[in-house]
């Protein structure tokens, strides 16, 4: 499963980097990381020098570790055996021993600090995965349209309705495996209905505006998505942002605008299209931002209803995609017309698109690359959606948006490389380096306030 591989890889990297930051020898770090993956019920919080026990085969340590889902920590000592054997024999219980000269308050402070570092590392790894999936998503969408250049609406519907089948199949398997519980499935469905409605409205309004706007102007208008998230999280989540964070977000958006608009023509095209269509595109990003904020609310409320537990990603993905597909089905006559396909001709169009997708029959001419390229796009797009939702779960909607934003300049750079089927799609815009520099500075400014808060704590 994509999500299982993603979780295991994230956990392994987090353990390795965390222990490296705590100056544990690399050989012990790697061995302990592998051991921790095999015993997924616990996770290391901290290692402290031990001055009270005899030397073992490795350097003696006092280990603070806790249950993954409960945050309960114990302090145990090595007693002359290798520390991984000691860890394997531990069980939950009262504190047995504490390093000489350290109070429990000090140990709690160290544990909190290490947990913050581990959390930041987890978010960083998840953001990197989201950014990479985002780049692959944009590149493979372009490649998928090479064989399906005459059937883009078919590809969109294949992804929309195909995800429902895939997500619910994975949800069923995870339910049978005991990962998804009945309590998770009993969460109110009204919010999932709202998620599906917002996603469908965002798609419909975005497609309507996109049909009238140039391709260069859409990435510029998409930067309003981050602004909407800041406003909506302030209203519905009561979140307060520092001036550094607001200014950093604006710099990141400005960096993307510089990168995209330096190719020329975007400003002119926006003036030519008038006021209505750009405004409709901005409204579509309002719907999409509302969708992400609502998902964050679902995660937060589910933690309360599940008494500290966490709702599985595929519960939200499955029901959200299911309701989205329902609304898309209702909007199908409107959406098909936007793509230039009269509703009466839609069955024939979908049939021809399916023939091109499987690359068979008399319509297969010009469909070289199918079905491999479209399937690769669907798989990577699914991975992007999962990683984006996972990042939202462990951080916030704004952080997930920032990670996705970083994929824009990287995708522009990728299209300057020789790619199969399309070759070199475009040259590097003149303002690419300046826009990328502004974007990185914006990210640094955004995180500056977070580091200041942690230092104060």
MARPA-561692 format. One line per field, with one value per residue (C-alpha): residue in one letter; chain; x negated, y negated, z. Coordinates in Angstrom, 3 decimals, always signed. Last residue first. Layout:
# residues N
r = c(A  ...)
c = c(A  ...)
X = c(X  ...)
Y = c(Y  ...)
Z = c(Z  ...)
***
This chain:
# residues 457
r = c(X  X  X  X  X  X  X  X  X  X  X  X  X  X  X  X  X  X  X  X  X  X  X  X  X  X  X  X  X  X  X  X  X  X  X  X  X  X  X  X  X  X  X  X  X  X  X  X  X  X  X  X  X  X  X  X  X  X  X  X  X  X  X  X  X  X  X  X  X  X  X  X  X  X  X  X  X  X  X  X  X  X  X  X  X  X  X  X  X  X  X  X  X  X  X  X  X  X  X  X  X  X  X  X  X  X  X  X  X  X  X  X  X  X  X  X  X  X  X  X  X  X  X  X  X  X  X  X  X  X  X  X  X  X  X  X  X  X  X  X  X  X  X  X  X  X  X  X  X  X  X  X  X  X  X  X  X  X  X  X  X  X  X  X  X  X  X  X  X  X  X  X  X  X  X  X  X  X  X  X  X  X  X  X  X  X  X  X  X  X  X  X  X  X  X  X  X  X  X  X  X  X  X  X  X  X  X  X  X  X  X  X  X  X  X  X  X  X  X  X  X  X  X  X  X  X  X  X  X  X  X  X  X  X  X  X  X  X  X  X  X  X  X  X  X  X  X  X  X  X  X  X  X  X  X  X  X  X  X  X  X  X  X  X  X  X  X  X  X  X  X  X  X  X  X  X  X  X  X  X  X  X  X  X  X  X  X  X  X  X  X  X  X  X  X  X  X  X  X  X  X  X  X  X  X  X  X  X  X  X  X  X  X  X  X  X  X  X  X  X  X  X  X  X  X  X  X  X  X  X  X  X  X  X  X  X  X  X  X  X  X  X  X  X  X  X  X  X  X  X  X  X  X  X  X  X  X  X  X  X  X  X  X  X  X  X  X  X  X  X  X  X  X  X  X  X  X  X  X  X  X  X  X  X  X  X  X  X  X  X  X  X  X  X  X  X  X  X  X  X  X  X  X  X  X  X  X  X  X  X  X  X  X  X  X  X  X  X  X  X  X  X  X  X  X  X  X  X  X  X  X  X  X  X  X  X  X  X  X  X  X  X  X  X  X  X  X  X  X  X  X  X  X  X  X  X  X)
c = c(A  A  A  A  A  A  A  A  A  A  A  A  A  A  A  A  A  A  A  A  A  A  A  A  A  A  A  A  A  A  A  A  A  A  A  A  A  A  A  A  A  A  A  A  A  A  A  A  A  A  A  A  A  A  A  A  A  A  A  A  A  A  A  A  A  A  A  A  A  A  A  A  A  A  A  A  A  A  A  A  A  A  A  A  A  A  A  A  A  A  A  A  A  A  A  A  A  A  A  A  A  A  A  A  A  A  A  A  A  A  A  A  A  A  A  A  A  A  A  A  A  A  A  A  A  A  A  A  A  A  A  A  A  A  A  A  A  A  A  A  A  A  A  A  A  A  A  A  A  A  A  A  A  A  A  A  A  A  A  A  A  A  A  A  A  A  A  A  A  A  A  A  A  A  A  A  A  A  A  A  A  A  A  A  A  A  A  A  A  A  A  A  A  A  A  A  A  A  A  A  A  A  A  A  A  A  A  A  A  A  A  A  A  A  A  A  A  A  A  A  A  A  A  A  A  A  A  A  A  A  A  A  A  A  A  A  A  A  A  A  A  A  A  A  A  A  A  A  A  A  A  A  A  A  A  A  A  A  A  A  A  A  A  A  A  A  A  A  A  A  A  A  A  A  A  A  A  A  A  A  A  A  A  A  A  A  A  A  A  A  A  A  A  A  A  A  A  A  A  A  A  A  A  A  A  A  A  A  A  A  A  A  A  A  A  A  A  A  A  A  A  A  A  A  A  A  A  A  A  A  A  A  A  A  A  A  A  A  A  A  A  A  A  A  A  A  A  A  A  A  A  A  A  A  A  A  A  A  A  A  A  A  A  A  A  A  A  A  A  A  A  A  A  A  A  A  A  A  A  A  A  A  A  A  A  A  A  A  A  A  A  A  A  A  A  A  A  A  A  A  A  A  A  A  A  A  A  A  A  A  A  A  A  A  A  A  A  A  A  A  A  A  A  A  A  A  A  A  A  A  A  A  A  A  A  A  A  A  A  A  A  A  A  A  A  A  A  A  A  A  A  A  A  A  A  A  A)
X = c(-9.459  -11.082  -13.322  -10.268  -8.473  -11.498  -11.854  -8.218  -8.584  -11.497  -9.545  -7.590  -10.683  -12.643  -9.786  -9.564  -13.315  -12.965  -10.157  -12.075  -15.072  -12.865  -11.344  -14.783  -16.071  -13.032  -12.840  -14.035  -11.713  -13.500  -12.721  -9.688  -8.469  -11.856  -10.946  -7.210  -7.060  -9.797  -11.095  -14.125  -14.479  -12.930  -9.635  -11.313  -12.215  -8.591  -7.665  -10.188  -8.735  -5.209  -6.112  -6.881  -3.217  -2.263  -4.495  -3.055  +0.484  -0.302  -1.673  +1.490  +3.806  +2.037  -0.605  -0.238  +3.130  +2.437  -0.774  +1.160  +3.762  +1.069  -0.688  +2.561  +3.500  -0.002  -0.060  +3.281  +1.892  -1.144  +1.060  +3.382  +0.456  -1.241  +2.040  +2.362  -1.234  -1.000  +2.388  +1.465  -1.918  -0.896  +2.701  +2.228  +3.904  +5.803  +9.196  +9.449  +9.165  +6.835  +4.774  +6.546  +6.957  +7.789  +10.677  +11.829  +11.788  +13.854  +16.454  +16.420  +17.014  +19.799  +21.569  +21.029  +22.575  +25.960  +24.158  +22.381  +18.583  +16.674  +15.013  +17.363  +20.280  +19.177  +19.089  +22.673  +24.166  +21.993  +23.001  +25.073  +22.331  +19.765  +21.894  +21.903  +18.191  +17.454  +19.577  +17.522  +14.222  +14.930  +16.162  +13.047  +10.418  +11.760  +11.941  +8.746  +6.735  +7.563  +9.097  +6.741  +7.136  +7.169  +10.632  +12.078  +14.551  +11.843  +9.359  +12.229  +12.846  +9.286  +9.149  +12.565  +11.543  +8.436  +10.652  +12.875  +9.826  +8.771  +12.235  +12.580  +9.321  +10.708  +13.955  +12.009  +9.788  +12.898  +13.813  +10.454  +11.192  +14.608  +12.933  +10.480  +13.479  +15.597  +13.088  +11.957  +10.304  +8.034  +6.447  +5.603  +4.088  +1.841  +0.492  -0.214  -1.969  -5.544  -7.583  -8.411  -4.811  -5.428  -8.573  -7.573  -4.114  -5.672  -7.979  -5.058  -3.167  -6.170  -6.684  -3.026  -3.312  -6.463  -4.781  -1.878  -4.197  -6.502  -3.567  -2.465  +0.546  +3.499  +5.640  +9.241  +9.995  +13.025  +12.183  +8.357  +8.204  +10.505  +8.382  +5.039  +6.501  +7.971  +4.568  +2.973  +5.550  +5.042  +1.798  +3.903  +4.456  +0.812  +0.892  +4.004  +2.555  +0.031  +2.596  +4.764  +8.237  +11.632  +11.726  +10.015  +12.943  +15.466  +13.013  +12.253  +15.945  +16.700  +13.636  +14.115  +17.813  +17.027  +14.396  +16.701  +19.608  +17.445  +16.106  +19.647  +20.808  +17.816  +18.973  +22.484  +21.128  +20.881  +18.184  +19.430  +16.687  +14.012  +15.823  +16.176  +12.401  +9.946  +6.617  +8.328  +7.105  +10.690  +11.118  +7.828  +8.967  +12.334  +10.680  +8.319  +11.290  +13.108  +10.120  +9.657  +13.323  +13.807  +10.485  +11.659  +14.660  +12.615  +9.562  +11.572  +13.693  +10.648  +9.088  +12.354  +12.457  +8.920  +9.938  +8.388  +4.898  +5.298  +2.030  +0.030  +2.415  +0.817  -2.554  -1.230  +0.470  -2.807  -4.702  -2.149  -1.743  -5.475  -6.089  -3.330  -4.622  -7.998  -6.436  -4.284  -7.292  -9.269  -6.381  -6.110  -9.850  -9.730  -6.605  -8.262  -11.433  -9.437  -7.634  -10.922  -12.369  -9.275  -9.413  -13.076  -12.246  -9.371  -11.582  -14.288  -11.761  -10.237  -13.723  -14.419  -11.121  -11.881  -15.085  -18.507  -21.632  -21.915  -19.979  -16.576  -15.545  -12.535  -9.752  -6.376  -5.099  -4.943  -7.086  -10.726  -12.345  -13.062  -14.518  -17.059  -18.015  -18.444  -20.649  -23.201  -23.378  -25.134  -22.065  -20.874  -18.459  -14.778  -12.830  -9.209  -7.070  -3.336  -2.565  +0.581  +0.542  -3.114  -3.633  -6.646  -10.396  -12.969  -16.217  -19.071  -22.144  -25.132  -27.627  -27.474  -28.506  -27.523  -29.318  -28.143  -25.431  -25.251  -26.738  -24.169  -24.247  -20.702  -18.765  -15.343  -11.908  -12.264  -9.099  -6.992  -4.232  -6.000  -8.394  -9.954  -10.332  -11.975  -14.527  -15.470  -15.900  -17.871  -20.319  -20.762  -21.268  -23.603  -25.877  -25.547  -26.766  -24.139  -24.701  -21.134  -20.752  -21.676  -18.993  -16.345  -17.594  -17.475  -14.135  -12.466  -13.835  -12.461  -9.060  -8.681  -9.657  -7.227  -4.374  -4.934  -5.173  -1.931  -0.205  -1.192  +0.000)
Y = c(-27.758  -30.952  -28.979  -27.158  -30.461  -31.966  -28.881  -29.163  -32.898  -32.250  -29.565  -32.064  -34.224  -31.196  -30.138  -33.662  -33.718  -30.458  -31.919  -35.143  -33.091  -30.934  -34.057  -35.576  -32.309  -31.896  -35.516  -34.867  -31.858  -28.528  -27.238  -25.169  -21.644  -20.068  -16.616  -15.842  -12.035  -11.387  -14.461  -16.567  -19.084  -22.582  -21.078  -20.012  -23.638  -24.719  -21.777  -22.914  -26.431  -25.063  -22.275  -24.820  -25.776  -22.230  -22.503  -25.916  -24.549  -21.691  -24.212  -26.334  -23.340  -22.413  -20.081  -16.329  -15.910  -18.438  -16.579  -13.295  -14.926  -16.170  -12.798  -11.009  -13.463  -13.328  -9.527  -9.467  -11.891  -9.631  -6.599  -8.464  -9.970  -6.592  -5.124  -7.891  -7.290  -3.493  -3.201  -4.736  -5.937  -5.993  -7.135  -8.748  -5.825  -3.771  -4.764  -1.676  +0.645  +0.711  -1.771  -1.006  -4.749  -5.406  -2.934  -4.457  -7.936  -6.707  -5.280  -8.452  -10.594  -8.337  -8.544  -12.356  -13.212  -14.211  -16.191  -18.348  -18.036  -21.316  -20.863  -23.414  -21.527  -18.358  -20.216  -21.499  -18.136  -16.367  -18.559  -15.827  -13.274  -15.711  -16.003  -12.228  -11.949  -14.538  -12.582  -9.452  -11.327  -12.794  -9.440  -7.619  -10.275  -11.071  -7.439  -6.751  -9.097  -7.162  -9.149  -9.799  -8.729  -11.098  -10.153  -9.176  -12.048  -14.527  -13.398  -13.368  -17.059  -17.996  -15.780  -16.983  -20.617  -20.021  -18.535  -21.633  -23.877  -21.905  -22.129  -25.833  -26.428  -24.588  -26.584  -29.858  -28.699  -28.486  -32.012  -33.267  -31.559  -33.249  -36.623  -35.994  -35.173  -38.215  -41.071  -41.199  -38.511  -40.937  -42.424  -38.969  -37.998  -41.044  -40.290  -36.673  -37.350  -36.950  -34.048  -36.216  -35.696  -32.200  -32.751  -36.220  -34.945  -32.002  -34.350  -36.647  -33.709  -32.784  -36.418  -36.717  -33.571  -34.922  -38.271  -36.482  -34.201  -37.020  -39.206  -36.456  -34.293  -33.627  -30.540  -30.729  -27.624  -28.938  -32.619  -32.652  -29.347  -30.870  -34.009  -32.207  -29.578  -32.227  -33.900  -30.545  -29.935  -33.490  -32.159  -30.302  -33.580  -33.560  -29.875  -30.552  -33.506  -31.529  -28.966  -31.693  -32.269  -31.486  -27.683  -28.082  -30.103  -27.332  -24.611  -26.384  -26.931  -23.230  -21.908  -24.168  -23.344  -19.609  -19.904  -22.055  -19.605  -16.579  -18.240  -19.263  -15.651  -14.578  -17.108  -15.656  -12.117  -12.268  -9.862  -6.269  -4.938  -6.055  -4.469  -1.237  -1.067  -1.441  +0.291  +3.549  +5.474  +5.867  +2.093  +1.524  +3.812  +2.055  -1.384  -0.243  +0.851  -2.387  -4.420  -2.457  -2.483  -6.173  -7.056  -5.578  -7.912  -11.117  -9.817  -8.371  -11.533  -13.773  -11.453  -11.428  -15.226  -15.350  -13.224  -14.688  -14.931  -11.467  -10.002  -13.156  -14.164  -11.654  -13.371  -16.750  -15.077  -13.245  -16.508  -18.131  -15.059  -14.354  -17.889  -17.529  -14.093  -15.700  -18.567  -16.199  -13.996  -17.070  -18.273  -14.832  -14.816  -18.343  -17.569  -14.482  -16.462  -19.193  -16.592  -14.927  -18.280  -19.084  -15.635  -16.226  -19.478  -17.898  -15.010  -17.394  -19.411  -16.253  -15.074  -18.408  -18.273  -14.656  -15.831  -15.075  -14.741  -10.979  -9.497  -8.232  -4.746  -2.453  -4.805  -3.103  -0.694  +0.146  +3.103  +3.477  +6.657  +5.455  +2.229  +4.079  +6.211  +3.024  +1.556  +4.372  +6.002  +4.653  +3.210  +0.586  -1.762  -2.632  -5.911  -5.621  -7.822  -7.849  -9.772  -7.748  -6.799  -5.913  -4.545  -6.203  -6.057  -7.670  -5.752  -6.052  -5.012  -2.770  -2.913  +0.406  +3.812  +2.632  +0.316  +0.348  -2.011  -5.457  -7.947  -7.532  -9.961  -10.742  -9.361  -10.735  -10.097  -6.699  -5.217  -2.342  -0.165  +0.195  +2.914  +3.953  +0.298  -0.336  +2.438  +1.017  -2.456  -0.996  +0.676  -2.502  -4.699  -2.238  -2.167  -5.973  -6.733  -8.664  -12.418  -13.478  -14.966  -11.558  -9.966  -12.284  -11.875  -8.075  -7.948  -10.409  -8.681  -5.327  -6.807  -8.585  -5.447  -3.303  -5.799  -6.202  -2.459  -1.974  -4.843  -3.519  +0.000)
Z = c(+25.534  +24.259  +21.902  +20.569  +19.918  +18.139  +15.964  +14.917  +14.191  +11.855  +9.993  +7.876  +7.271  +6.031  +3.748  +2.337  +1.715  -0.214  -2.368  -3.010  -4.184  -6.434  -7.998  -8.649  -10.127  -12.389  -13.544  -17.093  -17.519  -18.148  -21.614  -22.504  -23.322  -23.885  -25.236  -25.199  -25.585  -22.987  -21.142  -22.091  -19.239  -19.276  -18.114  -14.874  -14.072  -14.302  -12.079  -9.471  -9.610  -8.907  -6.439  -3.712  -3.588  -2.559  +0.506  +1.371  +1.056  +3.414  +5.916  +5.640  +6.117  +9.338  +10.776  +11.378  +9.621  +6.863  +6.050  +5.884  +3.625  +1.248  +1.289  +0.413  -2.351  -3.827  -3.736  -5.575  -8.150  -8.494  -9.154  -11.551  -13.468  -13.808  -15.082  -17.691  -18.863  -19.030  -20.795  -23.148  -24.409  -28.060  -28.444  -31.892  -33.638  -31.050  -32.460  -34.682  -31.715  -28.737  -26.770  -23.483  -22.940  -26.602  -26.438  -23.125  -24.670  -27.621  -25.237  -23.110  -26.195  -27.411  -24.052  -23.892  -27.265  -25.814  -23.098  -25.661  -25.254  -25.348  -21.958  -20.411  -21.961  -20.157  -16.850  -17.078  -18.077  -15.439  -12.504  -10.827  -11.458  -10.089  -6.943  -6.442  -7.277  -4.587  -2.110  -2.727  -2.756  +0.695  +1.987  +0.831  +1.528  +5.008  +6.098  +4.167  +6.352  +9.520  +12.375  +15.257  +18.855  +21.813  +22.991  +19.578  +19.773  +20.749  +18.081  +15.579  +16.277  +15.323  +12.228  +11.016  +11.567  +9.433  +6.726  +6.889  +6.464  +3.381  +1.759  +2.576  +0.721  -2.310  -2.251  -1.924  -4.785  -6.960  -5.861  -7.197  -10.522  -10.616  -10.004  -12.857  -15.065  -14.157  -14.385  -18.006  -20.087  -21.930  -18.817  -17.463  -20.807  -20.808  -17.350  -18.235  -21.526  -20.389  -19.032  -16.050  -14.910  -13.585  -11.507  -10.316  -9.281  -7.442  -5.523  -4.683  -3.200  -1.053  -0.046  +0.965  +3.088  +4.759  +5.507  +7.165  +9.140  +10.218  +11.195  +13.551  +12.809  +15.091  +14.671  +15.849  +13.814  +11.921  +11.375  +11.469  +9.595  +6.959  +6.496  +6.314  +3.995  +1.697  +1.393  +0.502  -2.245  -3.552  -5.011  -7.577  -9.441  -10.525  -11.433  -13.596  -15.541  -17.591  -18.800  -20.284  -18.904  -20.474  -20.067  -16.712  -15.367  -16.022  -14.996  -11.723  -11.010  -11.550  -9.704  -6.681  -6.607  -6.682  -3.938  -1.798  -2.216  -1.383  +1.758  +2.763  +2.438  +4.517  +7.093  +7.120  +7.500  +11.284  +12.564  +12.804  +10.496  +12.932  +15.880  +13.893  +13.685  +10.807  +11.445  +12.447  +9.394  +8.159  +8.375  +6.559  +3.738  +3.519  +3.458  +0.700  -1.411  -0.546  -1.749  -4.984  -6.051  -5.201  -6.810  -10.112  -10.139  -10.041  -11.927  -14.815  -14.844  -15.300  -17.905  -19.908  -19.786  -21.199  -24.221  -27.367  -25.847  -24.339  -25.671  -24.794  -21.987  -19.619  -20.119  -18.955  -16.007  -15.355  -14.948  -12.643  -10.413  -10.313  -9.016  -6.430  -5.361  -4.733  -2.737  -0.703  +0.100  +1.170  +3.338  +4.985  +5.715  +7.159  +9.212  +10.697  +11.418  +13.141  +15.253  +16.207  +17.229  +19.264  +20.879  +21.682  +23.462  +25.365  +26.490  +27.619  +29.614  +31.073  +32.088  +33.760  +35.653  +36.622  +38.251  +36.840  +39.029  +38.734  +35.805  +36.839  +37.845  +37.739  +36.630  +36.928  +34.295  +30.638  +29.680  +28.883  +27.591  +24.039  +25.401  +27.519  +24.517  +22.465  +25.195  +25.068  +28.533  +31.657  +33.335  +30.869  +32.591  +32.146  +32.161  +31.126  +28.878  +28.192  +24.948  +24.280  +20.593  +20.109  +23.596  +25.078  +25.303  +27.535  +27.427  +29.884  +28.002  +28.451  +25.574  +23.775  +25.040  +28.512  +30.912  +34.516  +35.690  +37.301  +34.832  +32.057  +29.148  +27.954  +24.956  +24.117  +22.647  +21.036  +19.553  +20.715  +19.242  +15.892  +16.981  +13.638  +12.654  +16.026  +15.459  +12.055  +13.552  +16.479  +14.130  +12.062  +15.125  +16.809  +13.753  +13.357  +16.872  +18.905  +18.777  +19.702  +16.221  +14.815  +16.978  +15.541  +11.956  +12.113  +13.936  +11.554  +8.477  +9.651  +10.588  +7.238  +5.305  +7.311  +6.913  +3.156  +2.591  +4.521  +2.661  -0.767  +0.000)
***
